[in-house]
């Protein structure tokens, strides 16, 4: 089976834990080499964050479980990269 190399997730989380703590929890998971959490929107009780995870063999189920343990929920999986190497998107005339 092909390994997941990058995940981009749209996540809704409570204010606690902070994005710093959440990033630390995700970054120590097996197969994860780096994680980036970006605060997109703050509401009265929640925060919307974009989570980008890279690694050699990302286990989606452990990512999902860790996010859930933080009291958060995945709204959508916005991007997935899998295979032997990462493939960067290129701009095409339709994107303009």
Secondary structure, 3 states (H helix, E strand, C coil): CCCEEEEEEEEEEECCCCHHHHHHHHHCCCCCCEEEEEEEEECCCEEEEEEEEEEEEECHHHHHHHHHHCCCEEEEEEEEEECCCCCCCCCCHHHC
